[in-house]
Amino acid sequence: MRSVSFPLILIALLLAAPAFSAQRGSVRVTYERADREEARIVQLLRENNIGREVARVINDLNCLPHDVVIRFGTQEGPQYAPALHNRPAEIHFPYAFVIELQNLFARNGYTDSPQALEQATLDAVLHTLFHEIGHAIIDMLNISVTGGEEDAVDSLAAILLIESYENGGDIALNAADAFSLFAAEREELGEWPQGIPEPEGQTSGQTPGQSSAMLDAMTEHSLDQHRFEAIACLIYGSNPERYTFIAEDLALTDMDAASCVENYAKQAEYWFSLLQQ
C-alpha cells in the first residue's frame, strides 16, 4: 500500500479547521462474512488497510456531519446508502466487485507480476470508495451539483487521491484505466447501448467473467472513454511535469493542456472550500 502524504493544500485545510470543532461524524469499516473465494479478498483489503486508509483521510478532514460505515461484503453495490432510522449511512461494497476488477485487469494485460495486478485492483478500489464517500458528502452537506453528480464525485475522488497520497495521481490513473478498459470491452461487443440496463444474468452485452452486479454498476456511470479522459485531465493538471505522457497520449493541444491545469486548480479549491465549512 502506498504511504499517505499531506500536500500543502490539505495541510492548509487542516490547519484552518477550528481548534475546538463540534463533534462530527466519522467513517468506520466493517466486513461481512466471506466464502472461500471471497476470503482472499478480505485478506487483500485488510492487509493493505484499504478501508482504514479511506477512513483516516476523511476523518482527518472532519467534513462529515454524520457517521458513515464502509461495509465490505454486501450483495449490492458499490453504492452509497443514506441513513435510515435504525442504521447510519453506509457504503456498500461487494467482494464480488473487487474480484471483477481483478478479472478486468487480468483480461487486459496486467499480468506481468502478481504485484502489478494487485496494485491496479487496489487503486481502483480506493477511487471507488472515495467516489461513494463523495455521494455521502454531497448528500449530508446538501451540496448542489451542476451537471452530473457521478462526474462530480469522480472528480472529488481523484482530487482526494492526488492530495492525500504519495503518487496519488498514479493511483487515480490506474482507476481511470479501469474505466477505459470497460469502454473498450463494451465497444468490442458493440451490442449494449450505454445507460440502458440489461436483464439480470448473462446478457448480450456481458463479457465472459463479468457479473450482472458489475454491469449494474456500469449502467449507473458513464464508464466510457470520456470518463477516463476527464480524470486523466485532472491528473495531468495536478502535475504537468510529472504527467507529460498523459498530454501526449490524449493528444492534448496546448490550450487543452492549459485548461486541464486551470480546471484542476479550480476544482481542488472548490471542493476543499466546501469540505472546510
SEDREN-814592 format. One record per residue: x, y, z of N, C-alpha, C, O, CB in turn. Coordinates in steps of 0.2 Angstrom, whole numbers, padded with zeros to 4 digits, always signed. Glycine has a CB too. Layout:
! residues N
XYZXYZXYZXYZXYZ/...
! end
This chain:
! residues 277
+0004-0006+0000+0000+0000+0000+0004+0006+0000+0009+0007+0004-0005+0000+0006/+0003+0011-0004+0007+0017-0004+0006+0021+0002+0000+0021+0005+0005+0021-0011/+0011+0025+0004+0010+0028+0010+0006+0035+0009+0006+0037+0004+0017+0030+0013/+0003+0037+0015-0001+0043+0014+0004+0049+0015+0008+0049+0020-0007+0043+0019/+0003+0054+0011+0006+0061+0012+0001+0066+0013-0005+0065+0011+0011+0062+0007/+0003+0072+0015-0002+0078+0016+0001+0084+0012+0005+0088+0016-0003+0079+0023/-0001+0085+0006+0002+0090+0002+0000+0097+0005-0005+0097+0010+0000+0090-0005/+0002+0103+0003+0001+0109+0006-0006+0111+0006-0009+0114+0011+0005+0114+0002/-0010+0109+0001-0017+0111+0001-0021+0108+0006-0025+0111+0009-0020+0110-0006/-0019+0101+0007-0023+0098+0013-0020+0100+0020-0024+0100+0024-0022+0090+0012/-0014+0101+0020-0011+0104+0027-0015+0110+0028-0016+0112+0034-0004+0104+0026/-0015+0115+0023-0018+0121+0024-0026+0120+0027-0028+0124+0031-0018+0126+0018/-0029+0116+0024-0036+0115+0026-0036+0112+0033-0041+0115+0037-0039+0109+0021/-0032+0108+0035-0032+0105+0042-0030+0110+0047-0033+0111+0052-0027+0099+0042/-0025+0115+0045-0024+0120+0050-0029+0125+0050-0029+0129+0055-0017+0123+0047/-0033+0126+0045-0038+0131+0045-0044+0129+0049-0049+0133+0051-0040+0133+0038/-0045+0122+0051-0050+0120+0055-0050+0123+0062-0045+0124+0064-0051+0112+0055/-0056+0124+0065-0056+0127+0071-0053+0122+0076-0054+0116+0075-0064+0128+0074/-0050+0125+0081-0046+0120+0086-0051+0116+0090-0049+0111+0092-0042+0125+0091/-0057+0119+0091-0062+0115+0095-0068+0115+0091-0073+0118+0093-0063+0119+0102/-0068+0111+0086-0074+0110+0082-0079+0105+0086-0078+0101+0090-0072+0107+0075/-0086+0106+0084-0091+0102+0086-0090+0095+0084-0087+0093+0079-0098+0105+0084/-0093+0090+0088-0092+0083+0087-0095+0082+0080-0101+0084+0079-0095+0079+0092/-0092+0079+0076-0094+0077+0069-0094+0070+0068-0092+0066+0072-0090+0081+0064/-0097+0068+0062-0097+0061+0060-0090+0058+0059-0085+0062+0057-0102+0060+0055/-0090+0051+0058-0083+0048+0057-0085+0042+0052-0090+0040+0052-0079+0046+0063/-0080+0040+0049-0080+0034+0045-0077+0028+0048-0072+0028+0051-0077+0035+0038/-0081+0022+0048-0078+0016+0051-0079+0010+0046-0083+0011+0041-0081+0014+0058/-0076+0005+0047-0076-0001+0042-0078-0007+0045-0076-0009+0051-0069-0001+0039/-0082-0011+0041-0084-0017+0044-0084-0022+0038-0084-0020+0032-0092-0017+0047/-0083-0029+0039-0083-0034+0034-0088-0039+0036-0089-0042+0041-0076-0037+0034/-0092-0041+0030-0097-0046+0031-0093-0053+0030-0088-0053+0028-0102-0045+0025/-0097-0058+0032-0094-0065+0031-0093-0066+0024-0096-0064+0019-0099-0070+0033/-0087-0070+0023-0085-0071+0016-0084-0079+0015-0083-0083+0019-0078-0068+0015/-0086-0081+0008-0085-0088+0007-0077-0089+0005-0073-0084+0006-0089-0090+0001/-0075-0095+0003-0068-0097+0002-0065-0092-0003-0059-0090-0002-0068-0104+0000/-0068-0091-0009-0065-0086-0014-0065-0079-0011-0060-0076-0012-0069-0087-0020/-0070-0077-0008-0070-0070-0005-0065-0069+0000-0063-0063+0002-0077-0068-0003/-0063-0074+0004-0059-0074+0010-0052-0071+0007-0049-0067+0011-0058-0081+0013/-0050-0072+0001-0043-0069-0001-0044-0062-0002-0040-0058-0002-0041-0073-0007/-0050-0060-0004-0052-0053-0005-0052-0049+0002-0049-0044+0002-0058-0052-0008/-0055-0052+0007-0054-0049+0014-0047-0048+0016-0045-0043+0019-0058-0054+0019/-0043-0054+0015-0036-0053+0017-0033-0048+0013-0029-0044+0016-0033-0060+0015/-0034-0047+0006-0031-0042+0002-0033-0035+0005-0028-0031+0006-0033-0042-0005/-0039-0034+0006-0041-0027+0009-0039-0026+0016-0036-0020+0017-0049-0027+0009/-0039-0031+0020-0036-0030+0027-0029-0028+0027-0026-0024+0030-0038-0036+0031/-0025-0033+0024-0018-0032+0024-0015-0025+0021-0010-0023+0023-0014-0038+0020/-0019-0022+0016-0017-0016+0013-0021-0010+0017-0020-0004+0014-0019-0016+0006/-0025-0012+0022-0028-0006+0026-0032-0002+0021-0033+0005+0022-0023-0002+0029/-0035-0004+0016-0039+0000+0011-0045+0004+0015-0045+0010+0014-0042-0004+0006/-0049+0001+0018-0055+0004+0021-0052+0009+0027-0055+0014+0027-0059-0001+0024/-0047+0007+0030-0045+0011+0036-0041+0017+0033-0041+0022+0036-0040+0007+0040/-0038+0017+0027-0034+0022+0024-0039+0028+0022-0039+0034+0023-0030+0020+0019/-0045+0025+0019-0050+0030+0017-0053+0033+0023-0054+0039+0023-0055+0026+0013/-0055+0029+0028-0057+0032+0034-0053+0037+0037-0055+0042+0040-0059+0026+0039/-0046+0036+0037-0042+0041+0040-0042+0047+0037-0042+0052+0040-0035+0038+0040/-0041+0047+0030-0041+0053+0026-0048+0057+0027-0047+0063+0029-0041+0052+0018/-0054+0054+0027-0060+0058+0028-0060+0060+0035-0063+0066+0037-0066+0053+0026/-0059+0056+0040-0059+0058+0047-0054+0064+0049-0056+0068+0053-0058+0052+0052/-0048+0064+0046-0044+0069+0047-0047+0076+0044-0046+0081+0047-0037+0068+0043/-0050+0075+0038-0054+0081+0036-0059+0084+0040-0061+0090+0040-0056+0080+0028/-0062+0079+0044-0068+0081+0048-0074+0085+0045-0076+0090+0047-0065+0085+0054/-0076+0082+0039-0080+0085+0035-0087+0082+0035-0092+0085+0032-0078+0085+0028/-0088+0076+0038-0095+0073+0038-0099+0075+0044-0096+0074+0050-0094+0065+0038/-0105+0077+0044-0109+0079+0050-0112+0073+0053-0114+0073+0059-0114+0083+0048/-0112+0067+0050-0114+0061+0052-0110+0055+0051-0106+0055+0046-0122+0059+0050/-0111+0049+0054-0106+0044+0053-0108+0040+0047-0113+0040+0044-0107+0039+0059/-0103+0037+0044-0103+0033+0038-0100+0026+0039-0094+0026+0042-0100+0037+0031/-0103+0021+0038-0100+0014+0038-0098+0011+0031-0102+0011+0027-0104+0009+0042/-0092+0010+0030-0090+0006+0024-0091-0001+0026-0087-0004+0030-0082+0008+0022/-0096-0004+0022-0097-0011+0023-0095-0015+0017-0099-0016+0012-0105-0012+0025/-0090-0019+0018-0087-0023+0013-0091-0030+0014-0093-0032+0019-0080-0025+0014/-0093-0033+0008-0096-0039+0008-0103-0039+0007-0107-0044+0008-0094-0043+0014/-0106-0033+0005-0113-0033+0004-0115-0037-0003-0110-0038-0007-0116-0026+0003/-0121-0038-0004-0123-0041-0011-0124-0036-0016-0123-0037-0022-0130-0044-0010/-0126-0030-0014-0127-0024-0019-0121-0019-0019-0118-0018-0013-0133-0021-0019/-0120-0016-0024-0115-0010-0024-0110-0011-0029-0110-0016-0034-0112-0010-0017/-0105-0007-0029-0104-0002-0024-0109+0004-0025-0111+0006-0030-0097+0001-0025/-0111+0006-0019-0116+0011-0019-0116+0015-0012-0115+0012-0007-0123+0009-0021/-0119+0021-0012-0120+0024-0005-0127+0023-0003-0132+0024-0007-0118+0032-0006/-0128+0021+0003-0135+0020+0006-0136+0025+0011-0133+0025+0016-0136+0013+0008/-0140+0030+0010-0142+0035+0015-0144+0032+0022-0146+0026+0022-0147+0040+0013/-0143+0036+0027-0145+0033+0034-0153+0032+0034-0157+0035+0031-0143+0038+0039/-0154+0027+0038-0161+0025+0039-0162+0026+0047-0157+0027+0051-0163+0018+0037/-0168+0025+0049-0170+0027+0056-0166+0022+0061-0165+0024+0067-0177+0026+0058/-0164+0016+0058-0161+0011+0063-0154+0009+0061-0151+0005+0064-0165+0005+0062/-0151+0013+0056-0144+0012+0055-0141+0019+0052-0145+0023+0049-0143+0006+0050/-0134+0019+0052-0131+0025+0049-0130+0025+0042-0132+0019+0039-0124+0026+0053/-0128+0030+0039-0127+0029+0031-0121+0024+0030-0117+0023+0034-0125+0036+0029/-0121+0021+0024-0117+0016+0023-0114+0016+0016-0118+0019+0011-0120+0009+0024/-0108+0014+0015-0105+0012+0008-0105+0005+0007-0102+0001+0011-0098+0016+0007/-0109+0002+0003-0110-0005+0001-0105-0007-0004-0104-0003-0009-0117-0007-0001/-0101-0011-0003-0095-0013-0007-0094-0021-0007-0091-0024-0003-0088-0010-0005/-0097-0024-0013-0097-0031-0013-0090-0034-0014-0085-0031-0017-0101-0034-0019/-0088-0040-0011-0082-0043-0013-0082-0045-0020-0076-0045-0023-0081-0050-0008/-0087-0047-0023-0088-0048-0030-0085-0043-0034-0082-0044-0040-0095-0050-0032/-0086-0037-0032-0084-0031-0037-0076-0031-0037-0073-0029-0042-0087-0024-0034/-0073-0032-0031-0066-0032-0031-0063-0038-0036-0058-0037-0039-0063-0033-0024/-0067-0044-0035-0065-0049-0040-0066-0048-0047-0061-0049-0051-0069-0056-0038/-0071-0044-0049-0072-0042-0055-0067-0037-0058-0064-0037-0064-0079-0038-0056/-0065-0033-0053-0059-0028-0055-0053-0032-0057-0049-0031-0062-0058-0023-0050/-0051-0037-0052-0045-0041-0054-0046-0045-0061-0041-0045-0064-0045-0046-0048/-0052-0047-0062-0053-0051-0068-0052-0046-0074-0049-0048-0079-0060-0054-0069/-0055-0040-0073-0054-0035-0079-0047-0033-0080-0045-0033-0086-0058-0028-0077/-0043-0032-0075-0036-0030-0076-0032-0036-0079-0028-0036-0083-0033-0028-0070/-0034-0042-0077-0030-0048-0079-0032-0050-0086-0028-0052-0090-0033-0054-0075/-0038-0048-0088-0040-0049-0095-0036-0044-0100-0036-0046-0106-0048-0048-0096/-0034-0039-0097-0031-0034-0101-0024-0032-0100-0021-0027-0101-0035-0027-0100/-0020-0038-0098-0013-0037-0098-0009-0036-0092-0003-0035-0092-0011-0033-0104/-0013-0035-0087-0010-0033-0080-0007-0039-0077-0009-0041-0071-0014-0029-0076/-0003-0043-0081-0001-0050-0078+0006-0050-0078+0009-0056-0077-0004-0055-0082/+0010-0045-0078+0017-0045-0078+0020-0048-0071+0025-0051-0071+0021-0038-0079/+0016-0046-0066+0018-0049-0059+0011-0049-0055+0007-0045-0057+0023-0044-0056/+0011-0053-0050+0005-0053-0046+0005-0046-0042-0001-0044-0041+0006-0058-0040/+0010-0043-0041+0010-0036-0038+0007-0031-0042+0003-0027-0039+0017-0034-0036/+0008-0031-0049+0005-0026-0053-0002-0027-0053-0006-0022-0053+0008-0027-0060/-0005-0033-0054-0012-0034-0054-0015-0032-0047-0020-0029-0047-0013-0042-0055/-0012-0034-0042-0014-0032-0035-0015-0025-0034-0020-0022-0032-0010-0035-0030/-0009-0021-0036-0009-0014-0036-0015-0010-0040-0018-0006-0037-0002-0011-0037/-0015-0012-0046-0021-0009-0050-0027-0010-0047-0032-0006-0047-0020-0012-0057/-0029-0016-0045-0035-0018-0042-0036-0013-0036-0042-0011-0035-0036-0025-0040/-0031-0013-0031-0032-0009-0025-0033-0002-0027-0037+0002-0023-0026-0010-0021/-0030+0001-0032-0030+0008-0034-0037+0009-0036-0040+0014-0034-0025+0010-0039/-0040+0005-0040-0047+0006-0042-0052+0005-0037-0057+0009-0036-0049+0000-0048/-0051+0001-0032-0055+0000-0026-0055+0007-0022-0060+0009-0020-0053-0005-0021/-0049+0010-0021-0048+0016-0017-0052+0022-0021-0056+0025-0017-0041+0018-0017/-0051+0022-0027-0055+0028-0031-0063+0026-0030-0066+0031-0029-0053+0028-0038/-0065+0020-0030-0072+0019-0030-0074+0021-0023-0080+0023-0022-0073+0011-0031/-0071+0019-0018-0073+0021-0011-0073+0028-0010-0078+0031-0007-0068+0018-0006/-0068+0032-0012-0069+0039-0012-0074+0042-0016-0078+0047-0014-0062+0043-0014/-0076+0039-0022-0081+0041-0026-0088+0040-0022-0092+0045-0022-0082+0036-0032/-0089+0034-0019-0095+0033-0015-0095+0038-0009-0101+0040-0007-0096+0026-0013/-0090+0039-0005-0089+0044+0000-0091+0051-0002-0095+0055+0001-0082+0044+0003/-0090+0052-0009-0092+0059-0012-0099+0059-0012-0102+0065-0011-0089+0059-0019/-0103+0054-0014-0110+0054-0013-0113+0056-0006-0117+0060-0005-0113+0048-0016/-0109+0053-0001-0111+0054+0006-0110+0062+0007-0114+0065+0011-0107+0050+0011/-0104+0064+0005-0103+0071+0007-0108+0076+0003-0111+0081+0007-0096+0073+0004/-0110+0075-0003-0115+0079-0006-0122+0078-0003-0125+0083-0002-0115+0077-0014/-0123+0072-0001-0130+0071+0002-0130+0075+0009-0135+0078+0011-0131+0064+0003/-0125+0073+0013-0125+0076+0020-0124+0084+0021-0127+0087+0025-0120+0073+0024/-0120+0086+0016-0119+0094+0016-0124+0097+0011-0123+0103+0011-0112+0095+0014/-0128+0094+0008-0133+0097+0004-0130+0101-0001-0132+0107-0002-0138+0101+0008/-0125+0098-0005-0122+0102-0010-0125+0102-0016-0127+0096-0019-0114+0099-0011/-0127+0107-0020-0130+0107-0026-0125+0106-0031-0119+0109-0032-0133+0114-0027/-0126+0101-0036-0121+0099-0041-0124+0101-0048-0130+0099-0050-0120+0092-0041/-0120+0105-0052-0122+0107-0058-0119+0101-0063-0114+0099-0062-0120+0114-0061/-0123+0099-0068-0121+0093-0072-0122+0087-0069-0128+0086-0065-0113+0094-0073/-0118+0082-0069-0120+0075-0066-0116+0074-0060-0110+0076-0059-0118+0070-0071/-0120+0071-0055-0117+0070-0048-0111+0065-0049-0106+0065-0045-0122+0068-0043/-0112+0060-0053-0107+0055-0054-0100+0058-0057-0095+0056-0054-0109+0050-0059/-0101+0063-0061-0095+0066-0064-0092+0070-0058-0085+0070-0057-0096+0070-0070/-0096+0073-0054-0093+0077-0049-0090+0073-0043-0084+0075-0041-0099+0081-0045/-0092+0067-0041-0089+0063-0036-0083+0060-0039-0078+0058-0036-0094+0058-0033/-0083+0058-0046-0077+0056-0049-0071+0061-0048-0066+0059-0047-0078+0055-0057/-0073+0067-0049-0068+0072-0049-0065+0073-0041-0059+0073-0040-0070+0079-0051/-0070+0073-0037-0068+0073-0030-0064+0067-0028-0059+0068-0024-0075+0073-0025/-0066+0061-0030-0062+0055-0028-0054+0056-0031-0050+0055-0027-0065+0049-0031/-0054+0058-0037-0047+0059-0040-0043+0065-0036-0037+0064-0035-0048+0061-0047/-0046+0070-0034-0043+0075-0031-0041+0073-0024-0035+0075-0021-0048+0082-0030/-0045+0069-0020-0043+0067-0014-0037+0062-0014-0033+0062-0010-0049+0063-0010/-0037+0058-0019-0032+0053-0020-0025+0057-0021-0020+0056-0018-0033+0049-0026/-0026+0062-0026-0020+0066-0028-0017+0070-0022-0011+0071-0021-0021+0071-0033/-0022+0073-0018-0020+0077-0012-0018+0074-0006-0015+0077-0001-0025+0082-0011/-0020+0067-0005-0019+0064+0001-0014+0058+0001-0011+0056+0006-0025+0060+0003/-0012+0056-0005-0007+0050-0006-0001+0052-0010-0001+0056-0015-0011+0044-0009/+0005+0049-0007+0011+0050-0011+0009+0046-0018+0007+0040-0018+0017+0047-0008/+0011+0049-0024+0009+0046-0030+0002+0045-0031-0001+0040-0034+0013+0039-0031/-0002+0049-0028-0010+0049-0029-0012+0049-0036-0017+0046-0038-0013+0054-0024/-0008+0053-0040-0010+0053-0047-0010+0047-0050-0014+0045-0055-0006+0058-0050/-0005+0043-0048-0004+0036-0051-0010+0031-0049-0012+0027-0053+0003+0033-0049/-0012+0032-0043-0017+0028-0041-0024+0030-0045-0027+0025-0047-0019+0029-0033/-0025+0036-0045-0031+0039-0049-0030+0036-0057-0035+0035-0060-0031+0046-0049/-0024+0036-0059-0023+0034-0066-0025+0027-0067-0028+0025-0072-0016+0035-0069/-0023+0022-0062-0025+0015-0063-0033+0015-0063-0035+0011-0066-0022+0011-0057/-0036+0019-0058-0043+0018-0058-0046+0021-0065-0051+0018-0067-0046+0023-0053/-0043+0026-0068-0046+0028-0074-0045+0023-0080-0049+0023-0084-0042+0035-0076/-0039+0020-0079-0038+0014-0084-0043+0009-0084-0045+0006-0089-0031+0011-0083/-0046+0008-0078-0051+0003-0077-0057+0005-0081-0061+0001-0085-0053+0002-0070/-0059+0012-0081-0065+0014-0085-0063+0014-0092-0068+0012-0096-0066+0022-0083/-0057+0015-0094-0056+0014-0102-0056+0007-0104-0058+0006-0109-0049+0017-0103/-0054+0002-0100-0055-0005-0101-0062-0007-0102-0064-0011-0106-0051-0009-0096/-0066-0005-0097-0073-0006-0098-0076-0004-0105-0079-0007-0108-0077-0003-0092/-0074+0002-0106-0077+0005-0113-0074+0001-0119-0078+0000-0123-0074+0013-0113/-0068-0001-0118-0065-0005-0124-0069-0011-0125-0070-0013-0130-0058-0006-0123/-0070-0015-0119-0074-0021-0120-0081-0020-0122-0083-0024-0126-0074-0024-0113/-0084-0015-0120-0091-0014-0122-0091-0012-0130-0095-0014-0134-0094-0008-0119/-0086-0008-0132-0086-0006-0139-0084-0012-0143-0087-0013-0149-0080-0001-0140/-0080-0017-0141-0079-0023-0145-0085-0027-0145-0086-0030-0151-0073-0027-0141/-0089-0027-0140-0095-0031-0141-0100-0028-0145-0104-0031-0149-0098-0032-0134/-0101-0021-0145-0105-0017-0149-0112-0019-0149-0116-0017-0153-0103-0018-0156/-0115-0021-0143-0122-0023-0143-0126-0020-0137-0132-0021-0136-0122-0031-0142/-0122-0016-0133-0126-0014-0127-0126-0006-0127-0121-0003-0126-0122-0016-0120/-0132-0003-0128-0132+0004-0128-0131+0007-0121-0133+0004-0116-0139+0006-0130/-0126+0012-0121-0124+0014-0114-0130+0017-0110-0134+0021-0113-0118+0020-0115/-0130+0016-0104-0135+0019-0100-0142+0015-0099-0146+0017-0096-0136+0026-0102/-0142+0010-0103-0149+0006-0103-0147-0001-0100-0144-0005-0102-0151+0005-0111/-0150-0002-0094-0149-0008-0090-0152-0014-0094-0157-0014-0098-0153-0008-0084/-0148-0019-0094-0150-0026-0097-0153-0030-0092-0152-0029-0086-0144-0029-0100/-0156-0036-0094-0159-0040-0089-0154-0044-0085-0148-0044-0086-0163-0046-0093/-0156-0046-0079-0151-0050-0074-0148-0056-0078-0151-0059-0082-0155-0051-0068/-0143-0058-0075-0140-0064-0078-0135-0063-0084-0134-0057-0085-0145-0069-0080/-0133-0068-0087-0129-0067-0093-0133-0063-0099-0138-0065-0100-0127-0074-0096/-0130-0058-0101-0133-0053-0106-0129-0053-0112-0124-0055-0113-0135-0047-0103/-0133-0050-0118-0129-0050-0124-0123-0045-0124-0119-0046-0128-0134-0047-0129/-0123-0040-0119-0118-0036-0119-0113-0037-0113-0109-0033-0111-0120-0029-0118/-0113-0043-0111-0109-0045-0105-0103-0049-0107-0103-0055-0110-0113-0049-0100/-0097-0047-0105-0091-0050-0107-0090-0056-0102-0092-0056-0096-0085-0046-0105/-0088-0062-0105-0087-0068-0101-0083-0066-0094-0078-0063-0095-0084-0074-0104/-0086-0068-0089-0082-0066-0082-0085-0060-0079-0084-0059-0073-0075-0066-0084/-0089-0056-0082-0092-0050-0079-0099-0052-0076-0103-0055-0079-0093-0045-0084/-0100-0051-0070-0106-0052-0066-0111-0047-0068-0110-0041-0070-0105-0053-0059/-0118-0049-0067-0123-0044-0068-0122-0038-0063-0124-0032-0064-0130-0047-0067/-0119-0039-0057-0118-0034-0052-0113-0029-0055-0114-0023-0054-0115-0037-0045/-0108-0031-0059-0103-0026-0062-0107-0022-0067-0106-0016-0068-0097-0030-0065/-0111-0026-0071-0115-0022-0076-0120-0017-0073-0121-0012-0076-0118-0027-0081/-0123-0019-0068-0127-0014-0064-0123-0008-0063-0126-0002-0064-0130-0017-0058/-0117-0009-0060-0113-0003-0058-0112+0001-0065-0111+0007-0064-0107-0005-0055/-0110-0002-0070-0108+0001-0076-0114+0005-0079-0113+0010-0082-0106-0004-0081/-0120+0003-0078-0126+0007-0081-0127+0014-0077-0130+0018-0080-0132+0003-0080/-0125+0014-0071-0126+0020-0067-0120+0025-0068-0121+0031-0066-0126+0018-0060/-0115+0024-0072-0110+0028-0073-0108+0029-0080-0110+0024-0084-0104+0026-0069/-0105+0034-0082-0103+0035-0089-0096+0032-0089-0091+0035-0090-0103+0042-0091/-0096+0025-0089-0090+0021-0089-0087+0021-0096-0088+0016-0099-0090+0014-0086/-0085+0026-0099-0083+0026-0106-0076+0030-0106-0073+0032-0101-0088+0029-0110/-0074+0031-0113-0068+0035-0114-0068+0042-0111-0063+0045-0109-0066+0035-0121/-0074+0045-0111-0075+0052-0109-0073+0052-0101-0070+0057-0099-0082+0054-0110/-0076+0047-0097-0074+0047-0090-0067+0046-0089-0064+0049-0085-0078+0041-0087/-0064+0042-0093-0056+0041-0092-0053+0048-0094-0048+0050-0090-0054+0036-0097/-0055+0051-0099-0051+0057-0101-0052+0063-0096-0048+0067-0095-0054+0059-0108/-0058+0063-0093-0060+0068-0088-0055+0067-0082-0052+0072-0079-0067+0068-0086/-0054+0061-0080-0050+0060-0074-0043+0061-0076-0039+0064-0072-0051+0053-0071/-0041+0058-0082-0034+0059-0084-0032+0067-0085-0026+0069-0083-0033+0056-0091/-0037+0071-0087-0036+0078-0087-0034+0081-0080-0030+0085-0080-0042+0081-0090/-0038+0079-0075-0037+0081-0068-0030+0079-0066-0026+0083-0063-0042+0079-0064/-0028+0073-0067-0021+0070-0065-0016+0074-0069-0011+0077-0065-0021+0063-0067/-0016+0075-0075-0011+0080-0079-0011+0087-0076-0006+0089-0074-0013+0080-0086/-0017+0090-0075-0017+0096-0072-0014+0097-0065-0012+0103-0063-0024+0099-0072/-0014+0092-0061-0011+0092-0055-0004+0093-0055-0001+0095-0050-0013+0086-0050/-0001+0090-0060+0007+0090-0060+0009+0089-0068+0011+0083-0070+0010+0084-0056/+0009+0094-0072+0010+0093-0079+0017+0091-0080+0018+0087-0085+0009+0100-0082/+0022+0092-0076+0029+0090-0077+0029+0082-0077+0032+0079-0080+0034+0093-0073/+0026+0080-0071+0026+0073-0070+0022+0069-0075+0024+0063-0077+0024+0071-0063/+0016+0071-0077+0012+0068-0081+0012+0070-0089+0006+0070-0092+0005+0068-0078/+0017+0072-0091+0018+0074-0098+0015+0069-0103+0012+0071-0108+0025+0076-0100/+0016+0063-0101+0014+0057-0106+0006+0057-0106+0004+0055-0112+0016+0050-0103/+0003+0060-0102-0005+0060-0102-0007+0064-0108-0011+0063-0112-0008+0062-0096/-0004+0070-0108-0005+0075-0113-0003+0072-0120-0007+0073-0125-0001+0082-0112/+0002+0068-0120+0004+0065-0127-0001+0060-0129-0003+0059-0134+0011+0062-0126/-0003+0056-0124-0007+0050-0125-0014+0053-0127-0017+0050-0132-0008+0046-0119/-0016+0058-0124-0023+0061-0126-0023+0066-0132-0028+0068-0134-0026+0064-0120/-0017+0067-0134-0016+0072-0140-0019+0079-0138-0022+0082-0142-0019+0069-0146/-0017+0081-0132-0020+0087-0130-0016+0093-0133-0010+0093-0134-0019+0088-0122/-0020+0098-0136-0017+0104-0138-0014+0108-0132-0016+0107-0127-0022+0108-0142/-0010+0113-0134-0008+0117-0129-0014+0121-0125-0013+0121-0119-0003+0123-0131/-0019+0122-0128-0025+0125-0125-0028+0120-0120-0030+0122-0115-0030+0128-0130/-0029+0114-0123-0032+0109-0119-0028+0108-0113-0031+0107-0107-0033+0103-0123/-0021+0107-0113-0017+0106-0108-0017+0111-0102-0018+0110-0096-0010+0105-0110/-0017+0117-0105-0018+0123-0100-0025+0123-0097-0025+0125-0091-0017+0130-0104/-0030+0121-0100-0037+0120-0097-0037+0115-0092-0040+0116-0087-0042+0119-0103/-0033+0110-0093-0033+0104-0088-0030+0107-0081-0032+0106-0076-0029+0098-0090/-0024+0111-0082-0021+0114-0076-0026+0118-0072-0026+0118-0066-0014+0117-0078/-0029+0123-0076-0033+0128-0073-0039+0124-0070-0042+0126-0064-0036+0132-0078/-0042+0119-0073-0048+0115-0071-0046+0112-0064-0050+0112-0059-0050+0110-0076/-0040+0109-0064-0038+0105-0058-0038+0110-0052-0040+0109-0046-0031+0102-0058/-0035+0116-0053-0034+0121-0048-0041+0123-0045-0042+0124-0039-0030+0127-0050/-0045+0125-0050-0052+0127-0048-0056+0122-0044-0059+0123-0039-0056+0129-0054/-0056+0116-0047-0059+0110-0043-0057+0109-0036-0061+0108-0032-0060+0104-0048/-0050+0109-0036-0047+0107-0029-0049+0113-0024-0051+0111-0019-0039+0106-0030/-0049+0119-0026-0050+0124-0022-0058+0124-0020-0060+0125-0014-0049+0131-0025/-0062+0123-0025-0069+0122-0024-0071+0117-0019-0074+0118-0014-0073+0121-0031/-0068+0111-0020-0070+0105-0015-0067+0106-0008-0071+0105-0004-0067+0099-0018/-0061+0109-0008-0058+0109-0001-0062+0115+0003-0062+0115+0009-0051+0110-0001/-0064+0120-0001-0068+0126+0002-0074+0123+0005-0076+0125+0010-0069+0131-0003/-0077+0118+0001-0084+0115+0004-0082+0111+0010-0086+0111+0015-0087+0111-0002/-0077+0107+0010-0075+0102+0015-0073+0106+0021-0073+0103+0027-0070+0097+0013/-0071+0112+0021-0069+0116+0026-0074+0119+0030-0074+0121+0036-0064+0121+0024/-0080+0119+0027-0086+0123+0031-0088+0119+0037-0093+0121+0040-0092+0124+0026/
! end
